[in-house]
Amino acid sequence: MRDCHEIIARHALVAAISSILILASAASVAAKDDAREQSKPIYLRDIQIGETRLPFSPVTVVITILSLIMLSGLFSWSKVSATASHILLDDSDAEAKLTKLKKDIGNDYAKFQAAAKQYSKCPSGKSAGGSLGSFKPGMMVPAFDRAIFVKESKVHEVIGPIQTNFGWHLIWIEDRTLSE
């Protein structure tokens, strides 16, 4: 999904730059009303390069560049992501059960996956050893996100128990990239 957004954003940038270049090449016709053009403040005049007059002003160029920068910010090209698995319990004594389970698992991923298949109440736990796949910050509930994307949480170690509105979780971060 991220690749699609990057491709769309790049195509939008290429289209915008192409439009500017087309306008620049089409503007080789001299201005009809030179006196009127000269009466404008310099920052509002059309840009002139030799005999070629471009039909946009320096202010227009600055606004276009700032707009492209802001537009590219809408497409999150952030490299921050994580791949994780979890075990979800929603019983009244879930926290105590997960604390004991965490001790039993240690830092063994195979044991974590087996425990997820056996105990997790989440459908991903039964089918894929608790795997949630890859995701970016903001795609999970806030408490879950915080647990995964803080530097103190180590990769390849059991984290938790963490409480969310779904219940209590043990989390295993398989892979994580924090730098942009």
KASULKA-V159467 format. One record per backbone hydrogen bond with DSSP energy under -0.5 kcal/mol. CO is the residue of the C=O (numbers start at 0). NH is the residue of the N-H. Records with the same first field share a line. If there is no record, write none. Layout:
BEGIN
CO=NH + NH
END
This chain:
BEGIN
0=4
1=5
2=6
3=7
4=8
5=9
6=10
7=11
8=12
9=13
10=14
11=15
12=16
13=17
14=18
15=19
16=20
17=21
18=22
19=23
20=24
21=25
22=26
23=26
24=27
26=52
31=33
32=36
33=37
34=38
35=39
36=39
40=43 + 44
41=44
42=58
44=57
46=53
47=49
48=51
51=48 + 53
53=46 + 55
55=46
56=60
57=61
58=62
59=63
60=64
61=65
62=66
63=67
64=68
65=69
66=70
67=71
68=72
69=73
70=73 + 74
73=75
74=76
80=176
81=134
82=173 + 174
83=131 + 132
84=171
86=169
87=120
88=167
90=93
92=96
93=97
94=98
95=99
96=100
97=101
98=102
99=103
100=104
101=105
104=107
106=108
107=111
108=112
109=113
110=114
111=115
112=116
113=117
114=118 + 119
115=119
121=124 + 125
122=126
123=127 + 129
124=128
127=130
129=85
132=83
134=81
135=138
140=143 + 144
141=145
142=146
143=147
144=148
145=149
149=152
153=156
156=172
158=170
161=168
163=166
166=163
167=88
168=160 + 161
169=86
170=158
171=84 + 173
172=155
174=82
176=80
END
